[in-house]
Amino acid sequence: MNRSRFIVGLILIVVAALLYIFTDFNTGAIIAIGALGLISIAISRKK
C-alpha cells in the first residue's frame, strides 16, 4: 500500500466534507474533490 497516496486521499475527502459543511462552494467542485480523494485511496490500495 502506498501510504502517501492514502493520506492524500483522506485529506482530500476531509477537505471536501468541510467545504460542503462550512461554505457555499459549488457542489460539483466539492464532488470532484471527493472523487479525487476516493481515486487516490483506490490507487494506493492497488498492488
N, C-alpha and C positions, 0 to 999 in steps of 0.2 A: 504494500500500500504506500502510495506517495503521500507522505504526511503533509507537505506544504500545500499541495493542491486541495487536500481535505480541509485544512484550516482556512484557506482562502474561500472555499465553497461555503463553509459555515459562516464566515464573516459576511459574505455577500447575502446569504439568506437572512441573517440578523439585521443587516442594514436595510434590506427590502422591507422587513416587518416593521422596523422603526419608522421608516419613511411613510409607510401606509398608516401607521397609528398617529404619528405626530405632525404630518404635513398634508397639504392638499396637492401633492405631487401627482402627475399624470399616472393613472392606473396602469396603462400599457407599459410605461417605463418601469414601474415597480415590478410588474410581472416579468419583464425581460431581465431585470437584475436577479430576481429569484430563480429564474430558469438558468441563468449563467451559473448561479451557485449550485443548483442541482446537477448541472452538467459537469461542473468541476469535481463534485463529490463522486459522481459516477465514473469519471475518468480516473480519479485517484484510487478507486477500488478495483479497477480492471487490472488484470495481471498481464 
